[in-house]
Amino acid sequence: MANQFAIIVPQDFLGHMTVKSPCIGTCVLDPRSGFCIGCYRTGDEIGAWMGLSDGNKKRVIDKARKRKASMPKHANNRAAEAS
């Protein structure tokens, strides 16, 4: 019979292990780009967020940052105006 054990992790430690959502509360998908004007994620990425691993969440955040950087300056201003 295999030994069984449990690891008890304090709740505040678990908070440091998860990746925070990049959502800023400006949840509008731009019909031209298909990206949220607040966080630059796609609708699919937003919908899948809760089920993604931390590694996949980090990849989504990286893609969103690259999208934001590649958007024309006036598109980035729309997000600032909407929030």
DSSP file (Angstrom, degrees, kcal/mol; ACC not computed):
  #  RESIDUE AA STRUCTURE BP1 BP2  ACC     N-H-->O    O-->H-N    N-H-->O    O-->H-N    TCO  KAPPA ALPHA  PHI   PSI    X-CA   Y-CA   Z-CA
    1    1 A M              0   0    0      0, 0.0     2,-0.1     0, 0.0     0, 0.0   0.000 360.0 360.0 360.0 131.3    0.0    0.0    0.0
    2    2 A A        -     0   0    0      1,-0.1     2,-0.2     0, 0.0     0, 0.0  -0.425 360.0-108.8 -75.4 146.2    1.4    3.4   -1.0
    3    3 A N        -     0   0    0     -2,-0.1     2,-0.4     1,-0.0    -1,-0.1  -0.496  32.0-151.0 -70.7 142.8    2.0    6.1    1.6
    4    4 A Q        +     0   0    0     -2,-0.2     2,-0.3     2,-0.0    -1,-0.0  -0.929  21.2 165.2-115.8 142.7   -0.4    9.0    1.3
    5    5 A F        -     0   0    0     -2,-0.4     2,-0.4     2,-0.0    -2,-0.0  -0.980  22.5-142.3-149.8 161.0    0.3   12.5    2.4
    6    6 A A        -     0   0    0     -2,-0.3     2,-0.6     2,-0.0    -2,-0.0  -0.953   8.6-143.5-125.6 145.3   -1.1   16.0    1.9
    7    7 A I        -     0   0    0     -2,-0.4     2,-0.6     2,-0.0    -2,-0.0  -0.946  14.4-153.4-107.5 122.4    0.7   19.2    1.4
    8    8 A I        -     0   0    0     -2,-0.6    -2,-0.0     0, 0.0     0, 0.0  -0.860  12.8-171.6 -99.2 120.7   -1.0   22.1    3.2
    9    9 A V        -     0   0    0     -2,-0.6     5,-0.1     2,-0.0    -2,-0.0  -0.946  27.2-114.7-115.0 127.2   -0.3   25.4    1.5
   10   10 A P    >>  -     0   0    0      0, 0.0     4,-1.5     0, 0.0     3,-0.9  -0.288  25.2-121.4 -58.3 144.1   -1.3   28.7    3.1
   11   11 A Q  H 3> S+     0   0    0      1,-0.3     4,-1.5     2,-0.2     3,-0.0   0.858 111.5  56.9 -56.9 -39.2   -4.0   30.5    1.0
   12   12 A D  H 3> S+     0   0    0      1,-0.2     4,-0.6     2,-0.2    -1,-0.3   0.807 104.1  54.2 -66.6 -26.7   -1.8   33.7    0.6
   13   13 A F  H X> S+     0   0    0     -3,-0.9     3,-1.0     1,-0.2     4,-0.6   0.891 103.9  54.6 -70.5 -39.5    0.9   31.5   -1.0
   14   14 A L  H >X S+     0   0    0     -4,-1.5     3,-1.1     1,-0.3     4,-1.0   0.851  99.5  62.4 -62.2 -33.5   -1.6   30.2   -3.5
   15   15 A G  H 3< S+     0   0    0     -4,-1.5    -1,-0.3     1,-0.3    -2,-0.2   0.784 101.5  51.7 -62.5 -26.8   -2.4   33.7   -4.5
   16   16 A H  H << S+     0   0    0     -3,-1.0    -1,-0.3    -4,-0.6    -2,-0.2   0.622 104.0  58.8 -84.4 -12.9    1.2   34.2   -5.6
   17   17 A M  H << S+     0   0    0     -3,-1.1     2,-0.2    -4,-0.6    -2,-0.2   0.703  92.3  78.1 -89.0 -20.9    1.1   31.1   -7.8
   18   18 A T  S  < S-     0   0    0     -4,-1.0     2,-0.5    -3,-0.1    35,-0.0  -0.602  81.2-119.3 -94.2 152.8   -1.7   32.1  -10.0
   19   19 A V        -     0   0    0     -2,-0.2     2,-0.1     1,-0.0    -2,-0.1  -0.768  29.7-125.2 -91.1 127.3   -1.5   34.5  -12.9
   20   20 A K        -     0   0    0     -2,-0.5    -1,-0.0     1,-0.1     0, 0.0  -0.442  28.5-105.6 -72.6 141.3   -3.6   37.6  -12.6
   21   21 A S        -     0   0    0     -2,-0.1    -1,-0.1     1,-0.1    36,-0.0  -0.392  16.4-139.6 -64.4 141.0   -6.1   38.4  -15.4
   22   22 A P        +     0   0    0      0, 0.0    -1,-0.1     0, 0.0    -2,-0.0   0.425  60.1 131.1 -81.1   2.9   -5.0   41.3  -17.6
   23   23 A C        -     0   0    0      1,-0.1     4,-0.1     2,-0.1    -2,-0.0  -0.319  35.5-176.4 -59.7 132.7   -8.7   42.5  -17.7
   24   24 A I        -     0   0    0      2,-0.1    -1,-0.1    -2,-0.0     3,-0.1   0.231  54.1-100.5-113.5  10.6   -9.0   46.2  -16.9
   25   25 A G  S    S+     0   0    0      1,-0.1     2,-0.8     0, 0.0    -2,-0.1   0.546  94.0 113.3  84.6   7.1  -12.8   46.2  -17.0
   26   26 A T        +     0   0    0      2,-0.0     2,-1.3    10,-0.0    12,-0.7  -0.734  43.4 175.9-108.0  79.7  -13.0   47.7  -20.5
   27   27 A C        +     0   0    0     -2,-0.8     2,-0.4    10,-0.1     9,-0.0  -0.644  23.0 128.5 -97.4  83.7  -14.6   44.6  -22.1
   28   28 A V        -     0   0    0     -2,-1.3     9,-2.9     2,-0.0     2,-0.6  -0.981  48.9-140.7-136.9 121.6  -15.3   45.6  -25.7
   29   29 A L  B     -A   36   0A   0     -2,-0.4     7,-0.3     7,-0.3    13,-0.1  -0.727  20.0-131.1 -83.8 124.8  -14.2   43.5  -28.7
   30   30 A D     >  -     0   0    0      5,-3.1     4,-3.1    -2,-0.6     5,-0.3  -0.629  11.0-146.9 -72.6 121.4  -13.0   45.7  -31.6
   31   31 A P  T  4 S+     0   0    0      0, 0.0    -1,-0.2     0, 0.0    -2,-0.0   0.786  94.1  51.5 -65.3 -25.8  -14.8   44.3  -34.7
   32   32 A R  T  4 S+     0   0    0      1,-0.1    -2,-0.0     3,-0.1    -3,-0.0   0.939 124.9  22.4 -75.5 -47.5  -11.9   45.2  -36.9
   33   33 A S  T  4 S-     0   0    0      2,-0.2    -1,-0.1     9,-0.0     3,-0.1   0.779  92.3-133.4 -91.4 -28.2   -9.1   43.6  -35.0
   34   34 A G     <  +     0   0    0     -4,-3.1     9,-0.6     1,-0.3     2,-0.3   0.499  67.6 118.9  84.1   4.7  -11.1   41.0  -33.0
   35   35 A F  B    S-B   42   0B   0     -5,-0.3    -5,-3.1     7,-0.2    -1,-0.3  -0.742  74.6-103.6-104.3 151.0   -9.2   42.0  -29.8
   36   36 A C  B  >  -A   29   0A   0      5,-2.7     4,-1.7    -2,-0.3    -7,-0.3  -0.528  25.7-138.5 -65.7 134.7  -10.6   43.5  -26.6
   37   37 A I  T  4 S+     0   0    0     -9,-2.9    -1,-0.1    -2,-0.2   -10,-0.1   0.612  99.3  46.6 -74.8  -9.2   -9.8   47.2  -26.6
   38   38 A G  T  4 S+     0   0    0    -12,-0.7    -1,-0.2   -10,-0.3   -11,-0.1   0.874 131.4   9.9 -94.8 -47.3   -8.9   46.9  -22.9
   39   39 A C  T  4 S-     0   0    0    -13,-0.3    -2,-0.2     2,-0.2    29,-0.1   0.516  88.3-127.8-115.2  -7.9   -6.7   43.9  -22.6
   40   40 A Y     <  +     0   0    0     -4,-1.7     2,-0.2     1,-0.2    27,-0.1   0.710  62.4 134.6  66.2  22.5   -6.0   43.0  -26.2
   41   41 A R        -     0   0    0      1,-0.1    -5,-2.7    26,-0.1    -1,-0.2  -0.669  57.1-114.1 -93.2 158.0   -7.1   39.4  -25.8
   42   42 A T  B  >  -B   35   0B   0     -2,-0.2     4,-2.4    -7,-0.2     5,-0.2  -0.419  29.6-107.3 -80.3 165.2   -9.3   37.6  -28.3
   43   43 A G  H  > S+     0   0    0     -9,-0.6     4,-2.5     1,-0.2     5,-0.2   0.886 122.5  52.2 -59.4 -39.1  -12.8   36.5  -27.3
   44   44 A D  H  > S+     0   0    0      2,-0.2     4,-2.0     1,-0.2    -1,-0.2   0.906 109.1  49.1 -63.8 -42.2  -11.6   32.9  -27.3
   45   45 A E  H  > S+     0   0    0      2,-0.2     4,-1.0     1,-0.2    -2,-0.2   0.900 112.1  48.5 -65.2 -40.1   -8.7   33.8  -25.0
   46   46 A I  H >< S+     0   0    0     -4,-2.4     3,-0.6     1,-0.2     4,-0.4   0.931 112.8  48.2 -64.4 -45.3  -11.0   35.6  -22.6
   47   47 A G  H 3< S+     0   0    0     -4,-2.5     3,-0.2     1,-0.2    -2,-0.2   0.826 115.7  43.6 -65.0 -32.4  -13.5   32.7  -22.6
   48   48 A A  H >X S+     0   0    0     -4,-2.0     3,-1.6     1,-0.2     4,-0.7   0.587  85.4 101.2 -87.8 -11.0  -10.8   30.1  -21.9
   49   49 A W  G X< S+     0   0    0     -4,-1.0     3,-1.5    -3,-0.6    -1,-0.2   0.832  77.0  51.8 -47.6 -51.3   -8.9   32.1  -19.3
   50   50 A M  G 34 S+     0   0    0     -4,-0.4    -1,-0.3     1,-0.3    -2,-0.1   0.772 112.6  46.6 -63.1 -25.9  -10.2   30.4  -16.2
   51   51 A G  G <4 S+     0   0    0     -3,-1.6    -1,-0.3    -4,-0.2    -2,-0.2   0.473  90.9 105.0 -94.5  -2.3   -9.3   26.9  -17.5
   52   52 A L  S << S-     0   0    0     -3,-1.5     2,-0.1    -4,-0.7    -3,-0.0  -0.473  72.2-117.3 -80.5 149.1   -5.8   27.8  -18.7
   53   53 A S     >  -     0   0    0     -2,-0.2     4,-2.5     1,-0.1     5,-0.2  -0.346  33.8-104.6 -71.1 163.5   -2.6   26.7  -16.9
   54   54 A D  H  > S+     0   0    0      1,-0.2     4,-2.3     2,-0.2     5,-0.2   0.886 122.9  53.8 -58.4 -38.9   -0.4   29.5  -15.5
   55   55 A G  H  > S+     0   0    0      1,-0.2     4,-1.8     2,-0.2    -1,-0.2   0.916 110.1  45.6 -62.8 -43.8    2.0   28.9  -18.4
   56   56 A N  H  > S+     0   0    0      2,-0.2     4,-2.3     1,-0.2    -1,-0.2   0.861 110.3  54.6 -69.0 -34.8   -0.7   29.3  -21.0
   57   57 A K  H  X S+     0   0    0     -4,-2.5     4,-2.5     1,-0.2    -2,-0.2   0.916 107.8  50.3 -62.3 -41.9   -2.0   32.4  -19.2
   58   58 A K  H  X S+     0   0    0     -4,-2.3     4,-2.2     1,-0.2    -2,-0.2   0.878 109.4  51.1 -63.7 -37.3    1.5   33.9  -19.4
   59   59 A R  H  X S+     0   0    0     -4,-1.8     4,-2.4     2,-0.2    -1,-0.2   0.900 109.6  49.8 -66.3 -40.2    1.6   33.1  -23.1
   60   60 A V  H  X S+     0   0    0     -4,-2.3     4,-2.6     2,-0.2    -2,-0.2   0.924 111.0  49.5 -63.3 -44.0   -1.7   34.8  -23.7
   61   61 A I  H  X S+     0   0    0     -4,-2.5     4,-2.4     1,-0.2    -2,-0.2   0.907 110.5  50.6 -61.6 -41.7   -0.5   37.9  -21.8
   62   62 A D  H  X S+     0   0    0     -4,-2.2     4,-2.1     2,-0.2    -1,-0.2   0.923 111.3  47.6 -62.7 -44.3    2.6   38.0  -23.9
   63   63 A K  H  X S+     0   0    0     -4,-2.4     4,-2.4     1,-0.2    -2,-0.2   0.910 111.4  51.4 -62.4 -41.5    0.6   37.8  -27.1
   64   64 A A  H  X S+     0   0    0     -4,-2.6     4,-2.5     1,-0.2    -2,-0.2   0.894 108.5  51.0 -64.3 -40.0   -1.7   40.5  -25.9
   65   65 A R  H  X S+     0   0    0     -4,-2.4     4,-2.3     2,-0.2    -1,-0.2   0.904 110.8  49.0 -62.6 -41.1    1.2   42.8  -25.0
   66   66 A K  H  X S+     0   0    0     -4,-2.1     4,-1.7     2,-0.2    -2,-0.2   0.895 110.4  51.2 -65.9 -39.6    2.7   42.2  -28.5
   67   67 A R  H  X S+     0   0    0     -4,-2.4     4,-0.9     2,-0.2     3,-0.2   0.941 110.3  48.7 -61.0 -46.5   -0.7   43.0  -30.1
   68   68 A K  H >< S+     0   0    0     -4,-2.5     3,-0.8     1,-0.2    -2,-0.2   0.913 111.0  50.3 -60.3 -43.2   -1.0   46.2  -28.1
   69   69 A A  H 3< S+     0   0    0     -4,-2.3    -1,-0.2     1,-0.2    -2,-0.2   0.807 111.4  48.7 -65.9 -29.5    2.5   47.3  -29.1
   70   70 A S  H 3< S+     0   0    0     -4,-1.7    -1,-0.2    -3,-0.2    -2,-0.2   0.569  90.9  99.1 -89.2  -8.2    1.8   46.6  -32.8
   71   71 A M  S << S-     0   0    0     -4,-0.9     5,-0.1    -3,-0.8    -3,-0.0  -0.492  86.8 -96.9 -77.7 147.3   -1.5   48.5  -32.9
   72   72 A P    >>  -     0   0    0      0, 0.0     4,-1.4     0, 0.0     3,-1.1  -0.286  36.3-112.0 -58.6 150.1   -1.6   52.1  -34.2
   73   73 A K  H 3> S+     0   0    0      1,-0.3     4,-1.7     2,-0.2     3,-0.1   0.856 116.1  58.3 -55.6 -39.3   -1.3   54.7  -31.5
   74   74 A H  H 3> S+     0   0    0      1,-0.2     4,-1.2     2,-0.2    -1,-0.3   0.829 102.5  54.7 -63.9 -30.1   -4.9   55.9  -32.1
   75   75 A A  H <> S+     0   0    0     -3,-1.1     4,-1.0     1,-0.2    -1,-0.2   0.892 107.0  50.2 -68.4 -39.0   -6.2   52.4  -31.4
   76   76 A N  H  X S+     0   0    0     -4,-1.4     4,-1.4     1,-0.2    -2,-0.2   0.842 105.9  57.3 -66.2 -32.4   -4.5   52.4  -28.0
   77   77 A N  H  X S+     0   0    0     -4,-1.7     4,-2.4     1,-0.2    -1,-0.2   0.828  97.2  62.1 -67.3 -31.6   -6.0   55.8  -27.3
   78   78 A R  H  X S+     0   0    0     -4,-1.2     4,-1.9     1,-0.2    -1,-0.2   0.896 102.7  50.8 -60.6 -39.2   -9.5   54.3  -27.8
   79   79 A A  H  X S+     0   0    0     -4,-1.0     4,-1.1    -3,-0.2    -1,-0.2   0.908 110.2  48.9 -64.9 -41.4   -8.9   51.9  -24.9
   80   80 A A  H  < S+     0   0    0     -4,-1.4     3,-0.3     1,-0.2    -2,-0.2   0.894 111.9  49.0 -65.9 -39.4   -7.8   54.8  -22.6
   81   81 A E  H  < S+     0   0    0     -4,-2.4    -1,-0.2     1,-0.2    -2,-0.2   0.831 109.0  53.1 -68.4 -31.9  -10.9   56.9  -23.6
   82   82 A A  H  <        0   0    0     -4,-1.9    -1,-0.2     1,-0.2    -2,-0.2   0.706 360.0 360.0 -77.5 -20.2  -13.2   54.0  -22.9
   83   83 A S     <        0   0    0     -4,-1.1    -1,-0.2    -3,-0.3    -2,-0.2   0.478 360.0 360.0 -92.3 360.0  -11.9   53.3  -19.4
